[in-house]
């Protein structure tokens, strides 16, 4: 639904799982909210992710954190994004240009002004 720009439908469909704390549902709706310019709402939802993130979700979690941090210039989430993306296996970081780009932007001394 999200890739078809049916954001409201996706949010309605995933409201229950989000309330139940489902990580995947939260990451999907964070993506939807960012796509529709609802950046603060995306951050608010991101901040509800308080449990440890399973290893197999570190990549999507790290990307969501990076996007929220970069869009909103949020230092706390920036640190979470760096930790998540830098914690991925070295081979994944080396082979994925997007991860390298996100880490470069997040680690840049002038990250608040870039983007």
VOLOMI-828373 format. One record per residue: residue in three letters; z, x, y of N, C-alpha, C, O in turn. Coordinates in Angstrom, 2 decimals, always signed. Layout:
BEGIN
type | nZ | nX | nY | caZ | caX | caY | cZ | cX | cY | oZ | oX | oY
ALA | Z | X | Y | Z | X | Y | Z | X | Y | Z | X | Y $
...
***
This chain:
BEGIN
type | nZ | nX | nY | caZ | caX | caY | cZ | cX | cY | oZ | oX | oY
UNK | +0.00 | +0.82 | -1.20 | +0.00 | +0.00 | +0.00 | +0.00 | +0.86 | +1.27 | -0.68 | +0.54 | +2.25 $
UNK | +0.76 | +1.95 | +1.24 | +0.85 | +2.80 | +2.43 | -0.49 | +3.43 | +2.75 | -0.91 | +3.45 | +3.91 $
UNK | -1.18 | +3.93 | +1.73 | -2.49 | +4.54 | +1.97 | -3.53 | +3.51 | +2.40 | -4.58 | +3.87 | +2.93 $
UNK | -3.23 | +2.23 | +2.18 | -4.13 | +1.16 | +2.61 | -3.68 | +0.58 | +3.95 | -4.18 | -0.46 | +4.38 $
UNK | -2.74 | +1.25 | +4.61 | -2.20 | +0.84 | +5.92 | -1.48 | -0.50 | +5.88 | -1.41 | -1.19 | +6.89 $
UNK | -0.94 | -0.85 | +4.74 | -0.16 | -2.09 | +4.60 | +1.32 | -1.73 | +4.67 | +2.07 | -1.90 | +3.71 $
UNK | +1.71 | -1.22 | +5.82 | +3.04 | -0.66 | +5.99 | +4.15 | -1.71 | +5.91 | +5.18 | -1.48 | +5.27 $
UNK | +3.95 | -2.84 | +6.54 | +4.97 | -3.89 | +6.50 | +5.18 | -4.40 | +5.08 | +6.31 | -4.63 | +4.65 $
UNK | +4.08 | -4.56 | +4.34 | +4.19 | -5.00 | +2.96 | +4.93 | -3.97 | +2.11 | +5.76 | -4.32 | +1.28 $
UNK | +4.62 | -2.71 | +2.33 | +5.29 | -1.65 | +1.58 | +6.78 | -1.65 | +1.88 | +7.61 | -1.51 | +0.98 $
UNK | +7.12 | -1.80 | +3.16 | +8.53 | -1.79 | +3.54 | +9.27 | -2.99 | +2.93 | +10.40 | -2.86 | +2.47 $
UNK | +8.62 | -4.15 | +2.93 | +9.24 | -5.34 | +2.33 | +9.42 | -5.15 | +0.82 | +10.46 | -5.50 | +0.27 $
UNK | +8.41 | -4.61 | +0.17 | +8.47 | -4.39 | -1.27 | +9.57 | -3.40 | -1.66 | +10.22 | -3.55 | -2.69 $
UNK | +9.77 | -2.39 | -0.83 | +10.73 | -1.33 | -1.15 | +12.10 | -1.52 | -0.51 | +12.95 | -0.64 | -0.63 $
UNK | +12.32 | -2.63 | +0.17 | +13.61 | -2.86 | +0.83 | +14.77 | -2.83 | -0.16 | +15.81 | -2.22 | +0.11 $
UNK | +14.61 | -3.48 | -1.29 | +15.67 | -3.50 | -2.30 | +15.97 | -2.12 | -2.85 | +17.13 | -1.70 | -2.85 $
UNK | +14.95 | -1.39 | -3.30 | +15.20 | -0.04 | -3.79 | +15.81 | +0.88 | -2.73 | +16.63 | +1.75 | -3.04 $
UNK | +15.41 | +0.71 | -1.48 | +15.99 | +1.52 | -0.41 | +17.48 | +1.22 | -0.27 | +18.30 | +2.14 | -0.18 $
UNK | +17.83 | -0.06 | -0.27 | +19.25 | -0.43 | -0.19 | +20.04 | +0.12 | -1.36 | +21.22 | +0.45 | -1.23 $
UNK | +19.38 | +0.23 | -2.52 | +20.03 | +0.75 | -3.72 | +20.09 | +2.28 | -3.72 | +20.67 | +2.88 | -4.62 $
UNK | +19.48 | +2.92 | -2.70 | +19.54 | +4.37 | -2.58 | +18.41 | +5.12 | -3.27 | +18.51 | +6.33 | -3.47 $
UNK | +17.36 | +4.42 | -3.64 | +16.24 | +5.06 | -4.35 | +15.55 | +6.10 | -3.46 | +15.01 | +5.77 | -2.41 $
UNK | +15.57 | +7.35 | -3.90 | +15.01 | +8.45 | -3.13 | +13.51 | +8.30 | -2.90 | +13.03 | +8.50 | -1.79 $
UNK | +12.77 | +7.97 | -3.93 | +11.32 | +7.84 | -3.81 | +10.96 | +6.75 | -2.81 | +10.08 | +6.94 | -1.97 $
UNK | +11.63 | +5.62 | -2.88 | +11.37 | +4.52 | -1.94 | +11.63 | +4.99 | -0.52 | +10.86 | +4.68 | +0.39 $
UNK | +12.72 | +5.71 | -0.32 | +13.04 | +6.21 | +1.02 | +11.96 | +7.16 | +1.52 | +11.52 | +7.06 | +2.66 $
UNK | +11.53 | +8.09 | +0.68 | +10.50 | +9.05 | +1.10 | +9.19 | +8.34 | +1.44 | +8.52 | +8.71 | +2.40 $
UNK | +8.84 | +7.34 | +0.66 | +7.61 | +6.58 | +0.95 | +7.69 | +5.86 | +2.29 | +6.74 | +5.87 | +3.07 $
UNK | +8.83 | +5.25 | +2.57 | +8.95 | +4.50 | +3.81 | +9.12 | +5.44 | +5.01 | +8.70 | +5.11 | +6.11 $
UNK | +9.72 | +6.59 | +4.81 | +9.73 | +7.59 | +5.88 | +8.31 | +7.94 | +6.26 | +7.97 | +8.01 | +7.44 $
UNK | +7.47 | +8.16 | +5.26 | +6.05 | +8.44 | +5.50 | +5.39 | +7.29 | +6.26 | +4.67 | +7.52 | +7.23 $
UNK | +5.63 | +6.07 | +5.83 | +5.03 | +4.91 | +6.48 | +5.47 | +4.81 | +7.94 | +4.66 | +4.53 | +8.82 $
UNK | +6.75 | +5.03 | +8.17 | +7.26 | +4.93 | +9.55 | +6.69 | +6.02 | +10.44 | +6.39 | +5.78 | +11.61 $
UNK | +6.53 | +7.21 | +9.91 | +5.92 | +8.27 | +10.71 | +4.46 | +7.93 | +11.03 | +4.00 | +8.16 | +12.15 $
UNK | +3.76 | +7.39 | +10.06 | +2.35 | +7.02 | +10.27 | +2.19 | +5.96 | +11.35 | +1.15 | +5.90 | +12.02 $
UNK | +3.21 | +5.12 | +11.51 | +3.11 | +4.04 | +12.50 | +3.84 | +4.37 | +13.79 | +4.02 | +3.51 | +14.65 $
UNK | +4.27 | +5.62 | +13.94 | +4.90 | +6.05 | +15.18 | +6.36 | +5.66 | +15.32 | +6.95 | +5.80 | +16.39 $
UNK | +6.95 | +5.17 | +14.25 | +8.36 | +4.77 | +14.28 | +9.23 | +5.96 | +13.88 | +9.95 | +5.92 | +12.88 $
UNK | +9.14 | +7.02 | +14.69 | +9.76 | +8.30 | +14.35 | +11.28 | +8.21 | +14.25 | +11.86 | +8.77 | +13.32 $
UNK | +11.92 | +7.54 | +15.19 | +13.37 | +7.45 | +15.16 | +13.85 | +6.68 | +13.93 | +14.86 | +7.04 | +13.33 $
UNK | +13.12 | +5.63 | +13.56 | +13.47 | +4.88 | +12.37 | +13.27 | +5.72 | +11.11 | +14.03 | +5.60 | +10.15 $
UNK | +12.24 | +6.57 | +11.14 | +12.02 | +7.48 | +10.01 | +13.20 | +8.46 | +9.91 | +13.70 | +8.72 | +8.81 $
UNK | +13.64 | +8.99 | +11.04 | +14.79 | +9.90 | +11.03 | +16.04 | +9.18 | +10.54 | +16.78 | +9.72 | +9.72 $
UNK | +16.27 | +7.98 | +11.02 | +17.46 | +7.24 | +10.60 | +17.48 | +7.05 | +9.08 | +18.51 | +7.21 | +8.44 $
UNK | +16.32 | +6.72 | +8.51 | +16.25 | +6.55 | +7.07 | +16.42 | +7.90 | +6.36 | +17.10 | +7.99 | +5.34 $
UNK | +15.80 | +8.93 | +6.90 | +15.94 | +10.26 | +6.29 | +17.42 | +10.66 | +6.22 | +17.86 | +11.23 | +5.22 $
UNK | +18.16 | +10.38 | +7.25 | +19.56 | +10.77 | +7.30 | +20.44 | +10.02 | +6.30 | +21.60 | +10.38 | +6.09 $
UNK | +19.89 | +8.97 | +5.68 | +20.65 | +8.27 | +4.64 | +20.54 | +8.97 | +3.29 | +21.21 | +8.59 | +2.33 $
UNK | +19.69 | +9.99 | +3.21 | +19.56 | +10.76 | +1.97 | +20.69 | +11.80 | +1.96 | +20.57 | +12.87 | +2.55 $
UNK | +21.76 | +11.45 | +1.30 | +22.94 | +12.31 | +1.31 | +23.26 | +12.92 | -0.05 | +24.00 | +13.89 | -0.13 $
UNK | +22.71 | +12.36 | -1.10 | +22.93 | +12.92 | -2.44 | +22.03 | +14.14 | -2.63 | +21.05 | +14.31 | -1.91 $
UNK | +22.39 | +14.96 | -3.59 | +21.53 | +16.12 | -3.86 | +20.17 | +15.62 | -4.36 | +20.07 | +14.60 | -5.05 $
UNK | +19.15 | +16.35 | -3.98 | +17.77 | +15.97 | -4.31 | +17.39 | +16.65 | -5.62 | +17.50 | +17.87 | -5.74 $
UNK | +16.94 | +15.87 | -6.61 | +16.51 | +16.49 | -7.87 | +15.39 | +17.51 | -7.63 | +14.57 | +17.34 | -6.73 $
UNK | +15.37 | +18.53 | -8.42 | +14.41 | +19.62 | -8.25 | +12.97 | +19.12 | -8.15 | +12.21 | +19.61 | -7.33 $
UNK | +12.60 | +18.16 | -8.98 | +11.21 | +17.68 | -8.98 | +10.86 | +16.86 | -7.73 | +9.70 | +16.47 | -7.56 $
UNK | +11.84 | +16.59 | -6.87 | +11.55 | +15.89 | -5.61 | +11.76 | +16.80 | -4.40 | +11.67 | +16.33 | -3.26 $
UNK | +12.04 | +18.08 | -4.62 | +12.26 | +19.00 | -3.49 | +11.02 | +19.12 | -2.60 | +11.14 | +19.19 | -1.38 $
UNK | +9.84 | +19.14 | -3.20 | +8.62 | +19.27 | -2.40 | +8.43 | +18.06 | -1.47 | +8.33 | +18.24 | -0.26 $
UNK | +8.38 | +16.82 | -2.00 | +8.19 | +15.69 | -1.07 | +9.35 | +15.55 | -0.08 | +9.13 | +15.16 | +1.07 $
UNK | +10.56 | +15.86 | -0.52 | +11.71 | +15.81 | +0.37 | +11.54 | +16.84 | +1.49 | +11.77 | +16.54 | +2.66 $
UNK | +11.15 | +18.05 | +1.13 | +10.96 | +19.11 | +2.11 | +9.86 | +18.78 | +3.11 | +10.00 | +19.05 | +4.31 $
UNK | +8.78 | +18.21 | +2.63 | +7.69 | +17.82 | +3.53 | +8.14 | +16.71 | +4.47 | +7.84 | +16.75 | +5.67 $
UNK | +8.85 | +15.72 | +3.94 | +9.36 | +14.64 | +4.80 | +10.30 | +15.20 | +5.85 | +10.23 | +14.84 | +7.02 $
UNK | +11.18 | +16.10 | +5.43 | +12.11 | +16.72 | +6.38 | +11.35 | +17.51 | +7.44 | +11.68 | +17.42 | +8.63 $
UNK | +10.36 | +18.26 | +7.02 | +9.57 | +19.04 | +7.98 | +8.89 | +18.14 | +9.00 | +8.91 | +18.42 | +10.20 $
UNK | +8.28 | +17.07 | +8.54 | +7.58 | +16.18 | +9.46 | +8.54 | +15.50 | +10.43 | +8.26 | +15.41 | +11.62 $
UNK | +9.67 | +15.03 | +9.93 | +10.65 | +14.39 | +10.81 | +11.17 | +15.41 | +11.82 | +11.26 | +15.11 | +13.01 $
UNK | +11.51 | +16.60 | +11.34 | +12.03 | +17.63 | +12.25 | +11.01 | +18.00 | +13.32 | +11.36 | +18.12 | +14.50 $
UNK | +9.76 | +18.17 | +12.93 | +8.74 | +18.58 | +13.89 | +8.40 | +17.46 | +14.87 | +8.20 | +17.72 | +16.06 $
UNK | +8.32 | +16.23 | +14.40 | +8.02 | +15.11 | +15.30 | +9.15 | +14.87 | +16.30 | +8.90 | +14.55 | +17.47 $
UNK | +10.39 | +15.02 | +15.84 | +11.53 | +14.68 | +16.68 | +12.29 | +15.88 | +17.21 | +13.26 | +15.74 | +17.96 $
UNK | +11.87 | +17.06 | +16.82 | +12.53 | +18.31 | +17.27 | +14.02 | +18.26 | +16.94 | +14.87 | +18.58 | +17.78 $
UNK | +14.32 | +17.86 | +15.71 | +15.70 | +17.69 | +15.26 | +16.16 | +18.95 | +14.54 | +15.64 | +19.28 | +13.47 $
UNK | +17.12 | +19.65 | +15.11 | +17.59 | +20.93 | +14.56 | +18.23 | +20.77 | +13.19 | +17.98 | +21.57 | +12.29 $
UNK | +19.05 | +19.76 | +13.03 | +19.73 | +19.55 | +11.74 | +18.73 | +19.34 | +10.62 | +18.84 | +19.94 | +9.55 $
UNK | +17.75 | +18.49 | +10.86 | +16.75 | +18.21 | +9.83 | +15.83 | +19.42 | +9.66 | +15.33 | +19.66 | +8.56 $
UNK | +15.61 | +20.17 | +10.72 | +14.82 | +21.40 | +10.62 | +15.45 | +22.35 | +9.60 | +14.75 | +22.91 | +8.76 $
UNK | +16.76 | +22.52 | +9.67 | +17.45 | +23.40 | +8.74 | +17.35 | +22.87 | +7.30 | +17.20 | +23.65 | +6.36 $
UNK | +17.42 | +21.56 | +7.14 | +17.28 | +20.97 | +5.81 | +15.86 | +21.19 | +5.27 | +15.68 | +21.47 | +4.08 $
UNK | +14.87 | +21.08 | +6.14 | +13.48 | +21.28 | +5.73 | +13.26 | +22.72 | +5.30 | +12.65 | +22.98 | +4.26 $
UNK | +13.75 | +23.65 | +6.08 | +13.60 | +25.07 | +5.73 | +14.26 | +25.35 | +4.39 | +13.67 | +26.00 | +3.53 $
UNK | +15.48 | +24.86 | +4.20 | +16.20 | +25.09 | +2.95 | +15.43 | +24.50 | +1.76 | +15.31 | +25.15 | +0.72 $
UNK | +14.92 | +23.28 | +1.91 | +14.21 | +22.63 | +0.81 | +12.91 | +23.35 | +0.49 | +12.61 | +23.62 | -0.68 $
UNK | +12.12 | +23.67 | +1.51 | +10.83 | +24.30 | +1.26 | +10.97 | +25.75 | +0.82 | +10.23 | +26.21 | -0.04 $
UNK | +11.93 | +26.46 | +1.40 | +12.14 | +27.86 | +1.02 | +12.73 | +27.95 | -0.38 | +12.60 | +28.98 | -1.05 $
UNK | +13.39 | +26.89 | -0.84 | +13.99 | +26.88 | -2.16 | +13.00 | +26.58 | -3.28 | +13.36 | +26.64 | -4.46 $
UNK | +11.78 | +26.25 | -2.92 | +10.77 | +26.00 | -3.95 | +10.41 | +27.33 | -4.63 | +10.61 | +28.39 | -4.05 $
UNK | +9.90 | +27.26 | -5.86 | +9.51 | +28.50 | -6.54 | +8.53 | +29.30 | -5.69 | +7.64 | +28.74 | -5.05 $
UNK | +8.70 | +30.61 | -5.70 | +7.87 | +31.50 | -4.87 | +6.38 | +31.27 | -5.13 | +5.58 | +31.30 | -4.19 $
UNK | +6.00 | +31.04 | -6.37 | +4.59 | +30.83 | -6.69 | +4.06 | +29.57 | -6.01 | +2.91 | +29.54 | -5.57 $
UNK | +4.89 | +28.54 | -5.91 | +4.47 | +27.30 | -5.24 | +4.26 | +27.55 | -3.76 | +3.28 | +27.08 | -3.18 $
UNK | +5.18 | +28.27 | -3.15 | +5.07 | +28.56 | -1.71 | +3.84 | +29.41 | -1.44 | +3.10 | +29.15 | -0.49 $
UNK | +3.62 | +30.41 | -2.26 | +2.47 | +31.31 | -2.06 | +1.14 | +30.59 | -2.26 | +0.16 | +30.90 | -1.57 $
UNK | +1.10 | +29.64 | -3.18 | -0.18 | +28.98 | -3.49 | -0.44 | +27.75 | -2.63 | -1.56 | +27.23 | -2.65 $
UNK | +0.54 | +27.28 | -1.89 | +0.37 | +26.05 | -1.11 | +0.36 | +26.37 | +0.38 | +1.39 | +26.69 | +0.97 $
UNK | -0.82 | +26.27 | +0.96 | -0.98 | +26.58 | +2.38 | -0.13 | +25.66 | +3.26 | +0.40 | +26.10 | +4.28 $
UNK | +0.01 | +24.40 | +2.87 | +0.80 | +23.47 | +3.67 | +2.26 | +23.90 | +3.75 | +2.87 | +23.85 | +4.82 $
UNK | +2.82 | +24.31 | +2.62 | +4.21 | +24.76 | +2.63 | +4.35 | +25.97 | +3.56 | +5.27 | +26.03 | +4.37 $
UNK | +3.45 | +26.91 | +3.44 | +3.50 | +28.10 | +4.30 | +3.38 | +27.72 | +5.77 | +4.08 | +28.27 | +6.61 $
UNK | +2.50 | +26.78 | +6.08 | +2.34 | +26.33 | +7.47 | +3.59 | +25.65 | +7.99 | +4.02 | +25.92 | +9.11 $
UNK | +4.17 | +24.76 | +7.19 | +5.41 | +24.08 | +7.62 | +6.51 | +25.10 | +7.86 | +7.20 | +25.05 | +8.88 $
UNK | +6.70 | +26.03 | +6.92 | +7.75 | +27.04 | +7.09 | +7.51 | +27.90 | +8.32 | +8.45 | +28.24 | +9.04 $
UNK | +6.27 | +28.24 | +8.56 | +5.94 | +29.04 | +9.75 | +6.30 | +28.29 | +11.03 | +6.91 | +28.86 | +11.93 $
UNK | +5.92 | +27.03 | +11.10 | +6.24 | +26.22 | +12.28 | +7.74 | +26.04 | +12.45 | +8.27 | +26.14 | +13.56 $
UNK | +8.42 | +25.78 | +11.36 | +9.86 | +25.53 | +11.42 | +10.66 | +26.79 | +11.76 | +11.71 | +26.71 | +12.38 $
UNK | +10.15 | +27.93 | +11.34 | +10.85 | +29.19 | +11.58 | +10.48 | +29.84 | +12.91 | +11.12 | +30.80 | +13.33 $
UNK | +9.46 | +29.33 | +13.55 | +9.01 | +29.89 | +14.83 | +10.13 | +29.78 | +15.86 | +10.78 | +28.75 | +15.98 $
UNK | +10.33 | +30.87 | +16.60 | +11.38 | +30.88 | +17.63 | +11.17 | +29.78 | +18.68 | +12.14 | +29.31 | +19.28 $
UNK | +9.95 | +29.39 | +18.89 | +9.63 | +28.37 | +19.89 | +9.28 | +27.04 | +19.23 | +8.46 | +26.29 | +19.76 $
UNK | +9.88 | +26.75 | +18.09 | +9.50 | +25.57 | +17.31 | +9.64 | +24.27 | +18.09 | +8.90 | +23.32 | +17.82 $
UNK | +10.55 | +24.20 | +19.02 | +10.72 | +22.96 | +19.79 | +9.52 | +22.67 | +20.69 | +9.25 | +21.51 | +21.01 $
UNK | +8.82 | +23.70 | +21.09 | +7.67 | +23.50 | +21.97 | +6.35 | +23.43 | +21.21 | +5.37 | +22.91 | +21.74 $
UNK | +6.32 | +23.93 | +19.96 | +5.06 | +23.95 | +19.22 | +4.77 | +22.59 | +18.64 | +5.66 | +21.73 | +18.53 $
UNK | +3.52 | +22.39 | +18.26 | +3.14 | +21.16 | +17.59 | +2.43 | +20.30 | +18.49 | +2.03 | +19.20 | +18.10 $
***
